[in-house]
Amino acid sequence: QVQLVESGGGLVQPGGSLTLSCTAFGLGSLFSFSTVGWHRQVPGKQREMVAQIGDGNIINYSDTVKGRFTISRDHAKNAVDLQMNSLTAEDTGIYYCKVHKYWGQGTQVTVSS
């Protein structure tokens, strides 16, 4: 059974930083060959891709986070992290990890003073 376990969400002030982590269980070596990414959902809007590592390890970022967020994958730990800097209120939402076709349960990020 595949399970994605996320951590690292919380409340942070504008301009602050957070790191989200996602560990994949039950995928084995498939993790290293899978597209991995982080997606964000806010009430009333569709879930959107924030950052992704795809085929050939090509990395894509949403225009709204480019230059502020960094996605990375740790093959040894079957983990994918999202380093988020210079956070603004517009970054508030539930962040979901996705590995291959599997989704995590989501972790809340709130940016507020």
C-alpha atoms as an extended CHARMM CRD file, in Angstrom:
* protein
*
       113  EXT
         1         1  GLN       CA              0.0000000000        0.0000000000        0.0000000000  PROA      1               0.0000000000
         2         2  VAL       CA              1.3780000000        3.3780000000       -1.0150000000  PROA      2               0.0000000000
         3         3  GLN       CA              1.3090000000        6.1840000000        1.5140000000  PROA      3               0.0000000000
         4         4  LEU       CA              2.6370000000        9.7240000000        1.2990000000  PROA      4               0.0000000000
         5         5  VAL       CA              3.3010000000       11.3840000000        4.6240000000  PROA      5               0.0000000000
         6         6  GLU       CA              3.6350000000       15.1530000000        4.6480000000  PROA      6               0.0000000000
         7         7  SER       CA              4.9640000000       17.4630000000        7.3260000000  PROA      7               0.0000000000
         8         8  GLY       CA              6.1750000000       20.9920000000        7.8520000000  PROA      8               0.0000000000
         9         9  GLY       CA              3.0860000000       23.1190000000        7.3920000000  PROA      9               0.0000000000
        10        10  GLY       CA              2.0370000000       25.7740000000        9.8520000000  PROA      10              0.0000000000
        11        11  LEU       CA              1.6300000000       29.4580000000       10.5140000000  PROA      11              0.0000000000
        12        12  VAL       CA              4.3240000000       31.8610000000        9.3890000000  PROA      12              0.0000000000
        13        13  GLN       CA              4.5820000000       35.6250000000        9.1150000000  PROA      13              0.0000000000
        14        14  PRO       CA              4.8530000000       37.3360000000        5.7290000000  PROA      14              0.0000000000
        15        15  GLY       CA              8.4310000000       37.2410000000        4.5280000000  PROA      15              0.0000000000
        16        16  GLY       CA              9.1350000000       34.0820000000        6.4660000000  PROA      16              0.0000000000
        17        17  SER       CA             10.1400000000       30.6190000000        5.3630000000  PROA      17              0.0000000000
        18        18  LEU       CA              8.8480000000       27.0820000000        5.6890000000  PROA      18              0.0000000000
        19        19  THR       CA             10.0190000000       23.7130000000        4.4530000000  PROA      19              0.0000000000
        20        20  LEU       CA              7.4930000000       21.0430000000        3.5530000000  PROA      20              0.0000000000
        21        21  SER       CA              8.5610000000       17.4140000000        3.4870000000  PROA      21              0.0000000000
        22        22  CYS       CA              6.9010000000       14.3870000000        1.9420000000  PROA      22              0.0000000000
        23        23  THR       CA              8.0500000000       10.8080000000        2.4040000000  PROA      23              0.0000000000
        24        24  ALA       CA              6.7280000000        8.0700000000        0.1690000000  PROA      24              0.0000000000
        25        25  PHE       CA              6.1680000000        4.5810000000        1.5760000000  PROA      25              0.0000000000
        26        26  GLY       CA              5.3860000000        1.5130000000       -0.4660000000  PROA      26              0.0000000000
        27        27  LEU       CA              6.7570000000        2.7070000000       -3.8060000000  PROA      27              0.0000000000
        28        28  GLY       CA             10.2250000000        1.2600000000       -3.5840000000  PROA      28              0.0000000000
        29        29  SER       CA             12.4680000000        2.1280000000       -6.4970000000  PROA      29              0.0000000000
        30        30  LEU       CA              9.5090000000        3.4680000000       -8.4880000000  PROA      30              0.0000000000
        31        31  PHE       CA              9.9060000000        6.6850000000       -6.4950000000  PROA      31              0.0000000000
        32        32  SER       CA             13.1510000000        7.5450000000       -8.2650000000  PROA      32              0.0000000000
        33        33  PHE       CA             11.5220000000        7.2590000000      -11.6770000000  PROA      33              0.0000000000
        34        34  SER       CA              8.2900000000        9.0300000000      -10.8440000000  PROA      34              0.0000000000
        35        35  THR       CA              7.2110000000       12.5810000000      -11.3580000000  PROA      35              0.0000000000
        36        36  VAL       CA              7.0740000000       14.2360000000       -7.9390000000  PROA      36              0.0000000000
        37        37  GLY       CA              5.5770000000       17.5490000000       -7.0410000000  PROA      37              0.0000000000
        38        38  TRP       CA              3.7830000000       19.8810000000       -4.7070000000  PROA      38              0.0000000000
        39        39  HSD       CA              0.3550000000       21.3210000000       -5.4200000000  PROA      39              0.0000000000
        40        40  ARG       CA             -1.6470000000       23.9760000000       -3.6470000000  PROA      40              0.0000000000
        41        41  GLN       CA             -5.3620000000       24.4440000000       -3.1560000000  PROA      41              0.0000000000
        42        42  VAL       CA             -7.2140000000       27.4470000000       -1.7680000000  PROA      42              0.0000000000
        43        43  PRO       CA            -10.9700000000       27.6160000000       -1.1320000000  PROA      43              0.0000000000
        44        44  GLY       CA            -12.9550000000       28.2870000000       -4.2850000000  PROA      44              0.0000000000
        45        45  LYS       CA            -10.0690000000       27.5790000000       -6.6360000000  PROA      45              0.0000000000
        46        46  GLN       CA             -8.7420000000       24.5660000000       -8.4480000000  PROA      46              0.0000000000
        47        47  ARG       CA             -5.7200000000       22.7610000000       -7.1420000000  PROA      47              0.0000000000
        48        48  GLU       CA             -2.6470000000       24.1180000000       -8.9120000000  PROA      48              0.0000000000
        49        49  MET       CA              0.8400000000       22.8060000000       -9.4510000000  PROA      49              0.0000000000
        50        50  VAL       CA              3.4150000000       24.7690000000       -7.4660000000  PROA      50              0.0000000000
        51        51  ALA       CA              6.6000000000       22.8340000000       -8.1930000000  PROA      51              0.0000000000
        52        52  GLN       CA              7.3830000000       19.5920000000       -9.9510000000  PROA      52              0.0000000000
        53        53  ILE       CA             10.3020000000       17.3420000000      -10.8840000000  PROA      53              0.0000000000
        54        54  GLY       CA              9.3760000000       15.4750000000      -14.0230000000  PROA      54              0.0000000000
        55        55  ASP       CA             10.9410000000       13.2760000000      -16.6810000000  PROA      55              0.0000000000
        56        56  GLY       CA             14.6610000000       13.8120000000      -17.0690000000  PROA      56              0.0000000000
        57        57  ASN       CA             14.6360000000       15.5770000000      -13.6980000000  PROA      57              0.0000000000
        58        58  ILE       CA             13.2650000000       18.6740000000      -15.3670000000  PROA      58              0.0000000000
        59        59  ILE       CA             11.9790000000       21.0850000000      -12.7200000000  PROA      59              0.0000000000
        60        60  ASN       CA              9.0170000000       23.3640000000      -13.2400000000  PROA      60              0.0000000000
        61        61  TYR       CA              7.6380000000       26.0570000000      -10.9920000000  PROA      61              0.0000000000
        62        62  SER       CA              4.4550000000       28.0340000000      -11.0540000000  PROA      62              0.0000000000
        63        63  ASP       CA              5.1320000000       31.6260000000      -12.0840000000  PROA      63              0.0000000000
        64        64  THR       CA              3.7800000000       32.7520000000       -8.7120000000  PROA      64              0.0000000000
        65        65  VAL       CA              6.5380000000       30.9650000000       -6.7740000000  PROA      65              0.0000000000
        66        66  LYS       CA              9.4650000000       31.0420000000       -9.1900000000  PROA      66              0.0000000000
        67        67  GLY       CA             12.5590000000       32.3940000000       -7.4850000000  PROA      67              0.0000000000
        68        68  ARG       CA             11.1220000000       31.8730000000       -4.0100000000  PROA      68              0.0000000000
        69        69  PHE       CA             10.4220000000       28.1310000000       -3.7810000000  PROA      69              0.0000000000
        70        70  THR       CA             12.8280000000       25.2520000000       -4.3260000000  PROA      70              0.0000000000
        71        71  ILE       CA             11.8310000000       21.6320000000       -4.8060000000  PROA      71              0.0000000000
        72        72  SER       CA             14.2560000000       18.8010000000       -4.1820000000  PROA      72              0.0000000000
        73        73  ARG       CA             14.1760000000       15.0100000000       -4.1300000000  PROA      73              0.0000000000
        74        74  ASP       CA             16.1070000000       12.6750000000       -1.8650000000  PROA      74              0.0000000000
        75        75  HSD       CA             16.2870000000        9.2960000000       -3.5740000000  PROA      75              0.0000000000
        76        76  ALA       CA             17.7840000000        7.5640000000       -0.5310000000  PROA      76              0.0000000000
        77        77  LYS       CA             14.8870000000        8.6260000000        1.6930000000  PROA      77              0.0000000000
        78        78  ASN       CA             12.1430000000        8.5120000000       -0.9620000000  PROA      78              0.0000000000
        79        79  ALA       CA             11.3660000000       12.0760000000        0.0180000000  PROA      79              0.0000000000
        80        80  VAL       CA             10.5530000000       15.2990000000       -1.7660000000  PROA      80              0.0000000000
        81        81  ASP       CA             10.9040000000       18.6640000000       -0.0430000000  PROA      81              0.0000000000
        82        82  LEU       CA              9.6690000000       22.1230000000       -0.8290000000  PROA      82              0.0000000000
        83        83  GLN       CA             11.6740000000       25.0350000000        0.5730000000  PROA      83              0.0000000000
        84        84  MET       CA              9.4880000000       28.1380000000        0.6100000000  PROA      84              0.0000000000
        85        85  ASN       CA             11.0130000000       31.5760000000        1.1360000000  PROA      85              0.0000000000
        86        86  SER       CA              9.6670000000       35.1320000000        1.1230000000  PROA      86              0.0000000000
        87        87  LEU       CA              6.1920000000       33.8700000000        1.8320000000  PROA      87              0.0000000000
        88        88  THR       CA              3.1740000000       36.1010000000        1.2430000000  PROA      88              0.0000000000
        89        89  ALA       CA             -0.4860000000       35.8300000000        2.1720000000  PROA      89              0.0000000000
        90        90  GLU       CA             -1.1710000000       34.5860000000       -1.3580000000  PROA      90              0.0000000000
        91        91  ASP       CA              0.8300000000       31.4550000000       -0.5560000000  PROA      91              0.0000000000
        92        92  THR       CA             -1.7390000000       30.4240000000        2.0310000000  PROA      92              0.0000000000
        93        93  GLY       CA             -3.4490000000       27.1550000000        1.2440000000  PROA      93              0.0000000000
        94        94  ILE       CA             -3.3730000000       23.4170000000        1.6330000000  PROA      94              0.0000000000
        95        95  TYR       CA             -0.2700000000       21.9130000000        0.0800000000  PROA      95              0.0000000000
        96        96  TYR       CA             -0.4250000000       18.4110000000       -1.3330000000  PROA      96              0.0000000000
        97        97  CYS       CA              2.4530000000       16.1730000000       -2.2490000000  PROA      97              0.0000000000
        98        98  LYS       CA              2.0470000000       14.0460000000       -5.3670000000  PROA      98              0.0000000000
        99        99  VAL       CA              4.2840000000       11.1520000000       -6.3570000000  PROA      99              0.0000000000
       100       100  HSD       CA              3.3850000000        9.2740000000       -9.5540000000  PROA      100             0.0000000000
       101       101  LYS       CA             -0.4200000000        9.0680000000       -9.2830000000  PROA      101             0.0000000000
       102       102  TYR       CA             -0.5910000000        9.1610000000       -5.5100000000  PROA      102             0.0000000000
       103       103  TRP       CA             -1.5310000000       12.1210000000       -3.3280000000  PROA      103             0.0000000000
       104       104  GLY       CA             -0.6860000000       12.9880000000        0.2340000000  PROA      104             0.0000000000
       105       105  GLN       CA             -3.2970000000       14.0810000000        2.7390000000  PROA      105             0.0000000000
       106       106  GLY       CA             -2.3550000000       17.7440000000        2.5500000000  PROA      106             0.0000000000
       107       107  THR       CA             -0.7290000000       20.1250000000        4.9970000000  PROA      107             0.0000000000
       108       108  GLN       CA             -1.9840000000       23.6040000000        5.8140000000  PROA      108             0.0000000000
       109       109  VAL       CA              0.2380000000       26.6170000000        5.2470000000  PROA      109             0.0000000000
       110       110  THR       CA             -0.9950000000       29.9330000000        6.5990000000  PROA      110             0.0000000000
       111       111  VAL       CA              0.9030000000       33.1470000000        5.9860000000  PROA      111             0.0000000000
       112       112  SER       CA             -0.3770000000       35.8790000000        8.2560000000  PROA      112             0.0000000000
       113       113  SER       CA              0.8290000000       38.5360000000       10.6470000000  PROA      113             0.0000000000
